[in-house]
Amino acid sequence: MGPLAETDVDVYEELTARRRDEALAAHLRALPGYLETTAARLDDTLPAGLRLRAAELARGQAAHLDGALGAVPGAESAARALRSYAATVSDAKPVAALLGPDRLAGLLRTQEGIEIPVEELLAEARDEVDRHAAELDRKSRALGGTAAELLSARALRGPVLATTETIVRRLRDFWRDVDVVSVDPTAMPEFRRMRQLDGTAAVEIVISGPLEDVRRPHVLYLPEPDLTSDGPSARVWRQYLNEPMLEVIAVHETFPGHYLHAKASESLPGIVRTCFRTAGFTEGWAHYAEELSVEHGLADGRPLVELAQLRAALVSASRLLIFLSVHLRRWKFQDAARHLVGVCGWAPQEAAREALTIPTDLDSAMYCLGKLVIRRWRAQAGGAELKTFHDGVLGAGFAPLATVAEYWSARPAEATTGVAE
């Protein structure tokens, strides 16, 4: 979210009512001045995707303040300042802001320690897309429809929060029994309704601060939209919040994804492993967990769960392919949009928007790239017990990929193939 992270006023819910009201009022009073100063520092040109996303977020946050906090003193002026900031961002000239091969390689090396040549990464991403697309098409045809049609037809039979909690309890027990990663049989996140539908994610797990004197629970926030209407918004939500897809989302966010990862890091010493998160291992592990689930039988007898996993994998691989192809100047934005329509089955308007935003969002590319690196580590681990390998990498906390590779391996020179030592 960049500068707009400071506009999140929903961070005081754990305080007592009096302290929450005081903190919220002070925050709202400060926002107009902060946004005015921030807007004055913006360049006349902005990367097209960043410009689009920042304007969307500012307008969404303004709508949230109008709706949820409209009667709170200071909310109206803060919302007005957010809309003004969105207008300033929109006035900036959009530019491509492409990295090119050398700077792209430098970015990956600096952030994650990745030394894999970018051309090799591009080939891996293309192979991953082709493999998932072919498998998704084959399995969908066998079930008599497209993946989108088949998944959307499996509507939730209850509220999102209650359904998800039931799924997560079952997942915790599933992974305890499979025993390929350590699971605390009593651990569970809290489940709360998403505070707004205009944020950066429809489902989000918030990990409590590791340096707090008393560690608060980790919280999984979920939307609770009306899925029963025939309107376009409900149809879009049903493609995302259906039974099979929600199962895959729960794997990614809880067991054995982000929540289990966070629980594994709680007792780790040191600041780097617990406080500083990069997307390569954090999102790579959670995305790898989706694939691991099907490998160990979560979708047995439930082919739509496998379809949901394949669809998620195809989208993540496509984001990596687009990120690399656009920055390497192999694709134009129009090529990326055509790929999302033709291969992923997205609506043209949604595809056009994503084609602009993906090249400005390295984190979205790291889901698949992190998973590919974890696969390399696993292959290099050879005959090591899978649980030992998984617990070993999770023992590195949220460190960059290169640091994780050095931590888990007793043979760093061999095991860091693809990442800088």
Secondary structure, 3 states (H helix, E strand, C coil): CHHHHHHCCCCCCCCCHHHHHHHHHHHHHHHHHHHHHHHHCCCCEEEHHHHHHHHHHHHHHHHHHHHHCCCCCCHHHHHHHHHHHHHHHHHCEEECCCCHHHHHHHHHHHHHCECCCHHHHHHHHHHHHHHHHHHHHHHHHHHCCCHHHHHHCCECCCCHHHHHHHHHHHHHHHHHHHCCCCCCCCCCCEEEECCCCCCCCCCEEECCCCCCCCCCCCEEEECCCCCCCCCHHHHHHHHHCEHHHHHHHHHHHCCCCHHHHHHHHCCCCCCHHHHCCCHHHHHHHHHHHHHHHHHCCCCCCCHHHHHHHHHHHHHHHHHHHHHHHHHCCCCCHHHHHHHHHHCCCCCHHHHHHHHHHHHHCHHHHHHHHHHHHHHHHHHHCCCCCHHHHHHHHHCCCCCCHHHHHHHHCCCHHHHCCCECC
